[in-house]
């Protein structure tokens, strides 16, 4: 998987690898699902009662564009 090629680079973490896949390579289906910052930021828009399982359901609703959703949720936080 291409993401792992980014992760072996020093200083590149999970979020940076996903961001490169989303913005740099147009892989809009990519997202970081276990990202604490994503959960925190999503709660800002969807309410503090948001659970991880709810987050997965919301993400899947965006289908091939869930990478965009992830990017905008995080950058708007």
ZIHU-V302407 format. One line per field, one symbol per residue. ss: DSSP state (a for helix, b for strand, c for the rest). psi: psi as a letter, one per 20 degrees, with the letter a starting at -180 (. if undefined). burial: 1 if it has 24 or more other ideal C-beta (glycine too) atoms within 12 Angstrom, else 0. A space follows every 50 residues. Layout:
BEGIN
ss=???
psi=???
burial=???
END
This chain:
BEGIN
ss=caaaaaaccccccaaaaaaaaaaacccccccccccaaaaaaaaaaacccc caaaaaaaaaacaaaaaaaaaaaaacc
psi=qhhhhhhippioagggghghhgghjkmiiqrohkohhggghhhhhiqiip rhhhggggghhidijhggggghgghi.
burial=00100100000000101111110000100111101001101100000000 000010011000000111111011000
END
